[in-house]
Protein backbone atom coordinates (compact mmCIF):
# COMPACT_ATOMS: atom_id res chain seq x y z
CA UNK A 1 0.00 0.00 0.00
CA UNK A 2 1.36 3.44 -0.90
CA UNK A 3 2.17 5.72 2.04
CA UNK A 4 -0.04 8.80 1.67
CA UNK A 5 0.48 10.08 5.23
CA UNK A 6 2.98 12.83 4.22
CA UNK A 7 0.54 14.28 1.68
CA UNK A 8 -1.68 17.25 2.45
CA UNK A 9 -5.42 16.67 2.26
CA UNK A 10 -7.03 18.43 -0.68
CA UNK A 11 -10.36 18.61 -2.49
CA UNK A 12 -10.66 15.68 -4.92
CA UNK A 13 -13.36 14.62 -7.34
CA UNK A 14 -13.77 11.82 -9.86
CA UNK A 15 -16.38 11.12 -12.52
CA UNK A 16 -16.83 7.64 -14.03
CA UNK A 17 -19.32 6.13 -16.45
CA UNK A 18 -20.36 2.72 -17.70
CA UNK A 19 -23.23 1.19 -19.65
CA UNK A 20 -25.52 -1.78 -19.35
CA UNK A 21 -26.45 -2.86 -22.88
CA UNK A 22 -29.86 -4.53 -23.17
CA UNK A 23 -32.82 -5.20 -25.39
CA UNK A 24 -35.06 -2.17 -26.08
CA UNK A 25 -37.93 -3.98 -24.37
CA UNK A 26 -35.85 -4.13 -21.20
CA UNK A 27 -34.98 -0.43 -21.20
CA UNK A 28 -38.69 0.25 -21.69
CA UNK A 29 -39.55 -1.85 -18.63
CA UNK A 30 -36.98 0.04 -16.55
CA UNK A 31 -38.17 3.44 -17.78
CA UNK A 32 -41.81 2.57 -17.04
CA UNK A 33 -41.00 1.16 -13.59
CA UNK A 34 -42.44 -2.17 -14.70
CA UNK A 35 -39.63 -4.52 -13.61
CA UNK A 36 -41.02 -7.11 -11.19
CA UNK A 37 -38.23 -6.64 -8.61
CA UNK A 38 -39.06 -2.95 -8.17
CA UNK A 39 -37.61 0.47 -9.00
CA UNK A 40 -34.41 -0.54 -10.77
CA UNK A 41 -32.76 2.88 -10.90
CA UNK A 42 -33.53 3.76 -7.27
CA UNK A 43 -32.05 0.48 -6.04
CA UNK A 44 -29.04 0.79 -8.38
CA UNK A 45 -28.42 4.34 -7.12
CA UNK A 46 -28.33 3.19 -3.49
CA UNK A 47 -26.11 0.23 -4.44
CA UNK A 48 -23.66 2.56 -6.20
CA UNK A 49 -23.52 4.92 -3.23
CA UNK A 50 -22.92 2.03 -0.83
CA UNK A 51 -20.21 0.64 -3.10
CA UNK A 52 -18.37 3.95 -3.25
CA UNK A 53 -18.34 4.09 0.54
CA UNK A 54 -17.05 0.48 0.80
CA UNK A 55 -14.45 0.51 -1.99
CA UNK A 56 -11.51 -0.09 0.34
CA UNK A 57 -13.24 -3.28 1.55
CA UNK A 58 -13.53 -4.54 -2.04
CA UNK A 59 -10.30 -3.46 -3.75
CA UNK A 60 -7.04 -4.70 -2.19
CA UNK A 61 -4.55 -1.94 -1.33
CA UNK A 62 -7.14 0.80 -1.87
CA UNK A 63 -7.01 3.40 0.90
CA UNK A 64 -10.14 3.88 3.01
CA UNK A 65 -11.42 7.42 2.49
CA UNK A 66 -13.96 9.66 4.11
CA UNK A 67 -16.27 10.09 1.14
CA UNK A 68 -17.88 13.52 1.20
CA UNK A 69 -20.50 12.99 -1.50
CA UNK A 70 -21.60 10.47 -4.09
CA UNK A 71 -23.98 11.16 -6.95
CA UNK A 72 -25.19 8.32 -9.17
CA UNK A 73 -27.28 9.25 -12.18
CA UNK A 74 -28.66 7.41 -15.20
CA UNK A 75 -29.34 8.05 -18.87
CA UNK A 76 -31.67 5.65 -20.67
CA UNK A 77 -31.35 5.03 -24.41
CA UNK A 78 -33.12 2.44 -26.55
CA UNK A 79 -30.38 -0.17 -26.13
CA UNK A 80 -28.55 0.81 -22.95
CA UNK A 81 -28.62 2.51 -19.58
CA UNK A 82 -25.62 4.69 -18.84
CA UNK A 83 -24.51 5.08 -15.25
CA UNK A 84 -22.55 8.12 -14.16
CA UNK A 85 -20.99 8.32 -10.71
CA UNK A 86 -19.36 11.38 -9.21
CA UNK A 87 -17.49 11.09 -5.92
CA UNK A 88 -15.93 13.90 -3.87
CA UNK A 89 -13.73 14.03 -0.81
CA UNK A 90 -11.18 16.12 1.01
CA UNK A 91 -8.40 13.63 1.61
CA UNK A 92 -4.82 12.59 0.77
CA UNK A 93 -5.63 10.35 -2.18
CA UNK A 94 -8.05 10.40 -5.08
CA UNK A 95 -11.53 8.93 -5.45
CA UNK A 96 -11.18 7.40 -8.92
CA UNK A 97 -11.62 3.88 -7.56
CA UNK A 98 -14.70 4.92 -5.60
CA UNK A 99 -16.35 6.37 -8.72
CA UNK A 100 -15.47 3.31 -10.83
CA UNK A 101 -16.71 0.96 -8.11
CA UNK A 102 -19.98 2.90 -7.78
CA UNK A 103 -20.58 2.51 -11.53
CA UNK A 104 -19.69 -1.18 -11.50
CA UNK A 105 -21.96 -2.10 -8.62
CA UNK A 106 -24.83 0.03 -9.94
CA UNK A 107 -24.47 -1.80 -13.28
CA UNK A 108 -24.43 -5.19 -11.58
CA UNK A 109 -27.56 -4.20 -9.67
CA UNK A 110 -29.33 -3.27 -12.89
CA UNK A 111 -28.31 -6.63 -14.34
CA UNK A 112 -29.56 -8.48 -11.26
CA UNK A 113 -32.90 -6.71 -11.23
CA UNK A 114 -33.51 -7.13 -14.98
CA UNK A 115 -32.06 -10.58 -15.64
CA UNK A 116 -35.45 -12.30 -15.59
CA UNK A 117 -36.48 -10.12 -18.56
CA UNK A 118 -33.15 -10.14 -20.45
CA UNK A 119 -30.27 -12.51 -19.79
CA UNK A 120 -28.39 -11.20 -22.84
CA UNK A 121 -27.44 -7.92 -21.12
CA UNK A 122 -23.78 -6.93 -21.09
CA UNK A 123 -21.89 -4.42 -18.99
CA UNK A 124 -19.21 -2.34 -20.64
CA UNK A 125 -17.51 0.97 -21.30
CA UNK A 126 -16.43 1.39 -17.66
CA UNK A 127 -14.26 4.48 -17.84
CA UNK A 128 -12.83 7.28 -15.73
CA UNK A 129 -14.00 10.47 -17.46
CA UNK A 130 -12.56 13.11 -15.17
CA UNK A 131 -10.64 13.62 -11.98
CA UNK A 132 -9.54 16.74 -10.16
CA UNK A 133 -7.28 17.44 -7.23
CA UNK A 134 -4.04 16.03 -5.97
CA UNK A 135 -0.52 16.38 -7.26
CA UNK A 136 -1.36 15.26 -10.79
CA UNK A 137 -4.09 17.90 -11.14
CA UNK A 138 -6.93 17.63 -13.63
CA UNK A 139 -7.52 14.71 -15.99
CA UNK A 140 -10.28 14.77 -18.58
CA UNK A 141 -10.76 11.87 -20.96
CA UNK A 142 -10.57 13.11 -24.53
CA UNK A 143 -13.75 12.61 -26.55
CA UNK A 144 -13.76 9.50 -28.68
CA UNK A 145 -13.77 10.31 -32.42
CA UNK A 146 -16.76 8.06 -33.15
CA UNK A 147 -18.48 8.50 -29.79
CA UNK A 148 -18.85 5.71 -27.23
CA UNK A 149 -19.24 2.13 -28.35
CA UNK A 150 -22.72 1.06 -29.29
CA UNK A 151 -22.25 -2.57 -28.34
CA UNK A 152 -20.37 -4.46 -25.69
Secondary structure, DSSP 8 states (H G I E B T S, - for coil): ----TTS--EEEEEEEEEEEE--HHHHHHHHHT--TT--HHHHHHHHHHHHHHTHHHHSTT-----EEEEEEEEEE-SSEEEEEEEEEEEESS--HHHHHHHHHHHHHHHHHHHTTT-TT-EEEEEEEEEEE-STT--EE----TT-S-S--
